């Protein structure tokens, strides 16, 4: 039928869509206890039961896992709550 407003009413700018999605994500994060999963490829072939130690170590170093483990072993807390992250980094959001 003859909708009211046509394409202009249906058009949403990229910026508006981004703000909408960011607000939705922030609501979701504020309601959950997020955890982070890092996927490590065991070998270049992605074959089961085949582990390439140097490749795995490089991935762990590049993803920050090795640094986080060293910080944790030093006794420093490494986990922040969502509220702490938001309070610290809100200007970037």
Backbone torsions as a table, in degrees:
resi	resn	phi	psi	omega
1	UNK	NA	-169.1	-177.9
2	UNK	-93.0	86.8	-178.6
3	UNK	-65.9	157.7	179.8
4	UNK	-85.8	114.7	174.6
5	UNK	101.3	-20.9	176.3
6	UNK	57.9	-141.8	-175.6
7	UNK	-65.5	-34.6	-178.0
8	UNK	-60.1	-39.2	-179.2
9	UNK	-72.5	-27.4	-178.1
10	UNK	-86.8	-19.6	-176.1
11	UNK	-73.9	125.2	176.1
12	UNK	-120.1	129.1	-178.3
13	UNK	-68.3	157.1	177.7
14	UNK	-59.7	-40.7	179.9
15	UNK	-63.3	-43.6	179.8
16	UNK	-65.5	-40.9	178.6
17	UNK	-63.5	-42.5	178.2
18	UNK	-61.1	-46.8	179.7
19	UNK	-61.2	-40.0	178.3
20	UNK	-63.7	-45.5	179.7
21	UNK	-67.0	-39.0	178.6
22	UNK	-64.6	-42.7	178.4
23	UNK	-62.8	-40.3	177.8
24	UNK	-63.4	-44.2	177.9
25	UNK	-62.3	-43.2	179.9
26	UNK	-63.0	-39.1	176.4
27	UNK	-62.6	-45.7	179.9
28	UNK	-61.3	-45.7	-179.6
29	UNK	-64.6	-35.7	-179.4
30	UNK	-70.1	-18.8	-179.0
31	UNK	-97.9	-2.5	-174.7
32	UNK	-126.7	172.1	171.7
33	UNK	-112.4	86.6	-173.4
34	UNK	-68.7	145.9	171.9
35	UNK	-126.9	160.1	-176.3
36	UNK	-117.6	134.9	179.4
37	UNK	-115.3	129.0	176.0
38	UNK	-109.3	124.8	178.1
39	UNK	-90.7	127.5	-179.9
40	UNK	-114.6	126.8	176.7
41	UNK	-80.5	126.6	-175.7
42	UNK	-74.6	-23.6	-178.8
43	UNK	-163.7	164.5	-177.7
44	UNK	-66.7	-25.8	179.8
45	UNK	-84.3	-12.3	-174.8
46	UNK	57.0	35.0	179.9
47	UNK	-87.6	147.0	179.6
48	UNK	-70.2	149.8	174.5
49	UNK	59.6	25.2	176.9
50	UNK	-127.5	113.4	-174.5
51	UNK	-115.3	125.3	177.7
52	UNK	-102.2	95.1	-175.0
53	UNK	-51.2	-53.0	179.8
54	UNK	-59.8	-37.6	178.8
55	UNK	-66.2	-42.1	179.0
56	UNK	-65.5	-44.2	179.6
57	UNK	-60.6	-42.3	179.1
58	UNK	-60.7	-43.2	179.0
59	UNK	-63.6	-41.0	179.9
60	UNK	-66.4	-39.2	177.7
61	UNK	-67.4	-46.6	-177.3
62	UNK	-66.6	-29.7	-179.4
63	UNK	-86.2	-3.7	177.9
64	UNK	88.2	2.5	-178.0
65	UNK	-66.0	-44.2	-179.1
66	UNK	-61.3	-44.4	179.1
67	UNK	-63.2	-40.5	179.3
68	UNK	-64.6	-38.9	178.4
69	UNK	-65.1	-42.5	179.0
70	UNK	-63.1	-41.3	178.1
71	UNK	-63.8	-44.1	179.4
72	UNK	-62.2	-41.4	178.9
73	UNK	-65.6	-25.9	178.5
74	UNK	-78.0	-9.4	177.4
75	UNK	95.9	5.9	179.1
76	UNK	-87.5	139.5	177.0
77	UNK	-69.2	138.7	-178.3
78	UNK	-116.6	-6.6	-177.7
79	UNK	-106.5	130.8	176.1
80	UNK	-112.4	145.5	174.3
81	UNK	-74.2	163.6	177.0
82	UNK	-56.2	-42.4	-179.9
83	UNK	-60.1	-39.8	178.9
84	UNK	-67.4	-41.9	177.7
85	UNK	-64.3	-44.7	-179.7
86	UNK	-62.6	-44.0	-179.8
87	UNK	-63.3	-36.2	-177.5
88	UNK	-78.3	-38.6	-171.3
89	UNK	-114.8	12.2	-176.3
90	UNK	-54.4	-32.6	-179.7
91	UNK	-64.2	-22.5	-179.7
92	UNK	-83.2	-13.1	-175.9
93	UNK	-84.1	NA	NA
